[in-house]
């Protein structure tokens, strides 16, 4: 979960259906006033609530099929350091 967004599912074995199910079953079932502190916000926002994300998150306030369609159509460029970061992530950051 990100504030008004969500993580990518187009690489590193991502799965849009699994992301949707996880957020909806683990986070959106919490009380509406539960504070969440998602990362990766580049607009200076560092806190939200379950209610705010459920209402205003433009991807996650859709049904599952629509969410999967949106995620499949993002066509985002690959991150600049993906060839370095992904192998490191798969090794849990352990050095050779």
N, C-alpha and C positions, 0 to 999 in steps of 0.2 A: 504494500500500500504506500502510495505517495500522496501528498496533499493535492487533491484534485487530479490525480493520475494514478498510474500503477507502473510496475516494472515491465520491462520488455520480455517477450516470450519467443522472440524470433531466432534465438541462438542459445547456446549453452544448455541444450536439452530442455528449453522452456516449453510450457504447455498452457495455452490460454484457458482451456477448460479447467485444468487443475488450479490455476491461479484464481479464477473466478470462484470455484467451489471453496477454496481455502479462505479467501477473504469473506465470502458470504456466510460460511459456517463458523468461522473462528472469530472474526472481528465484528461483522454486522449483527451478530446475535448478542453482543454485549449491550448493556444499557446505553441509551442514546447519549447520555451526558458523559460517557467514558471518554477521557482525553486520550488522544493518540499523538505520537511524536514521530511521524514518518521522516525518513531521510531524503536526501537528494533534491531538496527544493532550492531552486536558484532565484526565487523571488523574495527571499527573506522570511518566508512563513515557516514556523517550526512547531506549530501545534494546531490541532484540529479536534473535532469530536466525531464519534461514530455517526451521530445524526447528521452533521455537516457533510461528511463524506458520502453517506448514504443518499442524501438529497442532491448534492452539488457535484459529485465526482462524475464527469461527463462520460466516462467509460463504464464505471461500475454501477451506475443507476439504471442501466439497461438490463434486459433479460440476457440469459446466458448465450443464446444463439447470436444475438446482436453483438455482444461483447466479443465473442470469438471472431465474428466477421470483421469488426473494427480492428482487432489486433492483427489479423491476417493481412489487412490492407494498409497498414501504417507505412510500409516501404521505407523504413528508416535506414540511413547509412550505417555501416558497421562502425563501431567505436574505433578510434585511431589506434589504440594499443591492444585491440582484441587478440591479436596473435600472440601477445605476451601475457595478457591478463587471464584469458580463458585457460590455457594450460596450467598456469599457477593456481587458479581457482580449483581446477580439477585435482591438483595435488595438495590442496588445502594450504597453499603458500609455502610448502616445504621446498627447500633448495636441493638441487642435485648434488 
